[in-house]
Amino acid sequence: MEIIGDLFKILIPSGFLLLGMFLLVRSFLTKQFEQRKLEIKAQSADSTINLRLQAYERMTLFLERITPNYLLLRLYENATQVNDFQALLLKEVREEYYHNLAQQIYIGPEVWDEIKSSMNTVLSMINQSAAELKADDPAINLSKKIFEKVVNDEVDPTSKALLMLKKEVHQLFI
């Protein structure tokens, strides 16, 4: 019996010591794991921020490129008749949009919806203006008609989307 008592005197403190070491090692490993997760998350956030900024830059450029003033000035020499110019303008806007379609991953849904709305407003403005002219009229007439719509209706189809983009970017750094 005495041997069993001596054995318990050794095993019980050893068991507590092993349990304590186990808890200590587990706590240490858990903290190391959490710290590593935070490091990975920080690295990911850095690269994501860069990708998001690039997306904002690309969408800003897209909106600037489809703004009627810049769009018309950039392309007016490439067509001679209204129908050709209309087709060229529509093609240009759509190609710009499809080229930047993947950027929606990095941009908030409300801003992306406003970007699409801006694009659709520009497309509609082009089509409405062309419908008011003869297909074989000189292309410059379509430019004039679109400019008239912008001025008379006081419509800047891309300004709201640009403003929303800027606000979203500023929120990243506040």
Protein Blocks (a to p, Z undefined) as FASTA:
>chain_A
ZZmmmmmmmmmmmmmmmmmmmmmmmmmmmmmmmmmmmmmmmmmmmmmmmmmmmmmmmmmm
mmmmmgmklmmmmmmmmpfbfklmmmmmmmmmmmmmmmmmmmmmmpcfklmmmmmmmmmm
mmmmmmmmmmmpcfkbcfklmmmmmmmmmmmnopafklmmmmmmmmmmmmmmZZ
